[in-house]
Amino acid sequence: MGVHSSQDIVVAVNPFASFGKHGAVGVEVARELERAGYGVTVLQETSLAKLQSSVRAVLQPATHALIVVGGDGMVSLGVNALAETSIPLGIVATGTGNDFARGLGLPINEPMLGITVLIDQLKHKPRSVDLARVTTPGGETRWYAGVLSAGFDALVNERANSMRWPKGASRYVLAMLIELAKLRSRRYVLTLDGVEREVDAVLVSIANNGYMGGGMHVAPEARLDDGKLDVFIGHKLSRTRLLAVFPKVYAGTHTKHPAVEFIRAISVTLRAEDVLAYADGERISQLPIDVRVVPGALQVFSAAAEG
């Protein structure tokens, strides 16, 4: 492979991923990359905001790759640093959700296997995938790779992120049960490729990837490279009916339920009163928001690496 320059690979580490369970993985990633002949810069900060600033400060046009060690929060950091650049993203998935890594077919919370797969992927051409670009009410632009949620699912995400127990993906289940007690439908106005419609729904999700919430296969037909977004509308449901549907989401078998609707679109404007949007597990903003798919906006190393 040869010896690479000292700035070839940047490794960004979230030491708190999965509640610190895999805190030493970043060191191991750097060690194995150096053994493979790469120069490595390791970045680790006390917050994701500080880490994002550090990443942006060191990335260069000639950087061979940005590797993120953590979960979907770290993917969000990488996506927002690399969107519409030629620098590829690599992922060692050690977080709670790991939904983008799951969509790419990468090892989940198996650090040593993840590192081995990564080293092999670096020998190949990265995959080109779509991203979704969000414009907030304040005019800020944010990017996401997975799923944006607004409604019941965003409330679950908000509560899960504030919980310190239980650890792992079961937080989402407990958060869902708590929010279920306050369930109510809301009036959404969607503009899908210029066509407006109103719906009475408990949630609306705009999916680029198929997974969210730690393995829920919310949009089974979503593809990362099809130039489309899969809009999932959960129409008005009682608590009992939602509880019946919820387990099916993990298997992706909820799509035939009469209260579930999917629409494909390139651009989506989503409006509703007092509704928060989350994407890739991170808070975006209150509605309204505009979302547009940008084909091929990210280069990423996946299990199906080309070349």
Protein Blocks (a to p, Z undefined) as FASTA:
>chain_A
ZZadfklpccdddfkgghhmlmmmmmmmmmmmmmnopacdddddfbfklmmmmmmmmpcf
klmbdcdeddfklmmmmmmmmgopabdcddddfbfnommmmmnopaehilklmmmmmmmm
mmpccddddddddddfkopacddfkbccedjklmmmmmmmmpcbdedjklmmmmmmmmmm
mgccddddddeehiacddddfbdcddfbfbeehipafblmbcfklopacddddddddfkl
mmmmmmmmmnopmmmpmkbccdddfbdcdddehiacdeehiafbdcdddddddehkaccd
dfkbgZZ
